[in-house]
Structure formats: structure tokens, C-alpha cells
Amino acid sequence: MLQLFLSIFFSATVCAQTSMPADIPLDIPDGFSATAIDIVGKEKYCVSGFLYNDAGPSQSAYVFLLDSMTGKVVWRTSLPPERGYIGSSATHCASNGDAYYVATEENTNSSESLNQTRVVLNKLSVNGRVLIKRPIAVGFDEWAYLLDVQPNAISVGGGASATLQRGGRFTTFLVQFDKELVRTNVVKMDSGAFWIGSSAKLQGQHMFVTGHFFPNKSSGGKEAFASSKVDFSSGKYVWSNYAFPEETRQAVSAFASDGSIYSAALTPDRLEISTINSAGKTVNGLIVKKPLCHIDAASLVGNVLSAIGPSCKDNASSIVVYIDITKKSVLTMSESNFAMSAPQFDGHTWVGIAHDKKNGQLFKRIQPQGAEYGGQIH
């Protein structure tokens, strides 16, 4: 069964990519750094990030749409911070087919101890023109790790701190808007907050989330990496699972449609894989020697969980690990000859942004390797 899956997976990947260029030069300004790539249509990718200007120094949110079938950047848009804010960055992008919605974060100060961040939801036309900018306005210092676009709601989820230096009191929030960015629903939970960079998925009024959790003193929770199911209709946690070891430095999850969570966690010396079922119970696990130094993203295809991140040897290459979560074994591990930023699995390959001295920034793909690279990591 596994061999059949791999055969279908790899052959479908190769067939799907034969008509597409492997590397696409990007006609974007120097100084761009990608923070996220989101799939917004067939072979269409919305790339979020920021432009750095060392004359200030300052940074400004920047987003562009790439059509990988034509190999062209369709549009590119700058989203500078408003007056009173010194810098901004685009963090998420999504589309309903009629418009693009981009989440940006704007900062008041370059000093972390003095900075206050606000999250702004931006509506762009199909041509990338800015139509509406709407601050979500839920807290003193905000961050977002979720943007979900559905026909009936545009949802932003994240956390907020009531004090500088993100020292608490912490809030978890979900803010929803209609397609014209009129606010329709706000839910704020004051038990604590998951940190910047958390993995999250929204299913109806339930959010599944994995990340570093910071509780408020009165909540009864603990500061640790955790996974939770949150019910925003009741404003309560359905369950929380602290499945990760105390020495965890990072945890990233992929979410299945049945409510299960598949997580990859890094400690100083190992990679731990865990499966949490829809009831919040840990039902499976695997520990292997640490194959990468940071997890940029994770994806689930069938029973195969893949994770991508930089090599521990240097920052000049990316490593992809493919893990059979049912057989508890590493199937495949491959290393590219380039470092990929903002990687995203598009259903066929890992895609991301890489820098080339000759051609500048490129949109690149990492093809899954054949089963001959498989086997256990000891």
C-alpha cells in the first residue's frame, strides 16, 4: 500500500510539473524578503513579505501574484504603514476569486521594548489595487497567525498583549468581516495566547492551533508548546494537549479534515513526530535524530507527513523529510543545493523563494525524491 501511494504521489508530481519551468526569475525589487506563500488558484501563488530600505532604515509590506504556468508576476503591490507607524510586513494572503485579502502588521518602533504592533486587513482588486484597509483593532499589541477566506466570512485569528514587550495580559482572538471588510463578529478569550508563527486552521467556529502558548496567571494553563481545539462559538477550549517535551524549541503542525493534528517538534538533538486525534489524545509518535535546524513548514498527504527547513550544516541548503506516520519511519530525506524561504507545499511539490547571484530572486520547486532515498534515520 505504501509503495502504491509513493508511486502515485511521485509520478503525479512529475507529470504535473513537466510543463512548468523549474525556476522562475522574479521581476521584483531588490531588498524583498518573503514571509509566506499562499496558493490562490491553479498554479497561482500570492507571495507576502516586505521591502527593506537601508536608507531609513525601514521596511514596507509588499505582496505579489505569480502565475507559474506563464512564469510571470501578474501584479505587485506595496502596502506601506500609515502615519505613526515606522514599518510593516505582509504575513498572509488569500482569495475568494473576486478579490485578494492580505494581512499586514504595522510597527510603531524599531526597539522591541517600545514597539506596538497592529494587524491590518487589506482588500485588493483582482489586479492588485488596494481597495480597503481595515485595522482589526482587538488589542494593544497584536499578531496574527491565521487568515481564512470563505464566501460568508473573512476571518483573522491571532493573539494580543495588553502591555509592551508582549508581557501580557494575553488574549486569543477571532475577528470576522464581510467581503467589504465590515466587521461582523469578534471573539476574545482572555485565558492566554499562542505565539507568533503558530500553525492554525479554521473549521467553522472551531480553530485548531499548535504553537508556544503563554497563559494568563488566572487561567490555570502553563507556558509550553501545545496543541488546542478552540470553540469560538462558546469562547472556550474544547481540549488542549501538551504532547511536546519540555525542551521543545519549535513545533509545527498539519491539520487533517477529521480534526486530527500531525505535529513535528524540534528539540536540541531530535525531531519528534506526534499524532493527536480529534478527541485531543496522543495516539502515535516517532523520535528521530534531528535532521534539520528549523521547521519552516509541514504538510500532510495521505499518511505521509513532510517537513522542510534549513540544514544544520549551513544556511545554504534546505532539507525535506518525508515520514510515514503509520509505520513510524522516515521514508525519504533530500537536500537541495539552495536555501528556500517561505516554503509551501502545493499538492505536488514544495515551492519557495531562493536567491541566485546571477538571476536574483527565483521561484523554485523541490521535487519529492524516489523511495530509494528512504529508510530509517538512526
C-alpha positions, 0 to 999 in steps of 0.5 A, a space after each residue: 500500500 505504501 509503495 502504491 501511494 509513493 508511486 502515485 504521489 511521485 509520478 503525479 508530481 512529475 507529470 504535473 510539473 513537466 510543463 512548468 519551468 523549474 525556476 522562475 526569475 522574479 521581476 521584483 525589487 531588490 531588498 524583498 524578503 518573503 514571509 509566506 506563500 499562499 496558493 490562490 488558484 491553479 498554479 497561482 501563488 500570492 507571495 507576502 513579505 516586505 521591502 527593506 530600505 537601508 536608507 531609513 532604515 525601514 521596511 514596507 509590506 509588499 505582496 505579489 501574484 505569480 502565475 507559474 504556468 506563464 512564469 510571470 508576476 501578474 501584479 505587485 503591490 506595496 502596502 506601506 504603514 500609515 502615519 505613526 507607524 515606522 514599518 510593516 510586513 505582509 504575513 498572509 494572503 488569500 482569495 475568494 476569486 473576486 478579490 485578494 485579502 492580505 494581512 499586514 502588521 504595522 510597527 510603531 518602533 524599531 526597539 522591541 521594548 517600545 514597539 506596538 504592533 497592529 494587524 491590518 486587513 487589506 482588500 485588493 482588486 483582482 489586479 492588485 489595487 488596494 481597495 480597503 484597509 481595515 485595522 482589526 483593532 482587538 488589542 494593544 499589541 497584536 499578531 496574527 497567525 491565521 487568515 481564512 477566506 470563505 464566501 460568508 466570512 473573512 476571518 483573522 485569528 491571532 493573539 494580543 498583549 495588553 502591555 509592551 514587550 508582549 508581557 501580557 495580559 494575553 488574549 486569543 482572538 477571532 475577528 470576522 468581516 464581510 467581503 467589504 471588510 465590515 466587521 461582523 463578529 469578534 471573539 476574545 478569550 482572555 485565558 492566554 495566547 499562542 505565539 507568533 508563527 503558530 500553525 492554525 486552521 479554521 473549521 467553522 467556529 472551531 480553530 485548531 492551533 499548535 504553537 508556544 502558548 503563554 497563559 494568563 496567571 488566572 487561567 490555570 494553563 502553563 507556558 509550553 508548546 501545545 496543541 488546542 481545539 478552540 470553540 469560538 462559538 462558546 469562547 472556550 477550549 474544547 481540549 488542549 494537549 501538551 504532547 511536546 517535551 519540555 525542551 521543545 524549541 519549535 513545533 509545527 503542525 498539519 491539520 487533517 479534515 477529521 480534526 486530527 493534528 500531525 505535529 513535528 517538534 524540534 528539540 536540541 538533538 531530535 525531531 519528534 513526530 506526534 499524532 493527536 486525534 480529534 478527541 485531543 489524545 496522543 495516539 502515535 509518535 516517532 523520535 528521530 535524530 534531528 535532521 534539520 535546524 528549523 521547521 519552516 513548514 509541514 504538510 500532510 498527504 495521505 499518511 505521509 507527513 513532510 517537513 522542510 527547513 534549513 540544514 544544520 550544516 549551513 544556511 545554504 541548503 534546505 532539507 525535506 523529510 518525508 515520514 510515514 506516520 503509520 509505520 513510524 519511519 522516515 521514508 525519504 530525506 533530500 537536500 537541495 543545493 539552495 536555501 528556500 524561504 517561505 516554503 509551501 507545499 502545493 499538492 505536488 511539490 514544495 515551492 519557495 523563494 531562493 536567491 541566485 547571484 546571477 538571476 536574483 530572486 527565483 521561484 523554485 520547486 523541490 521535487 519529492 525524491 524516489 523511495 530509494 532515498 528512504 529508510 530509517 534515520 538512526 
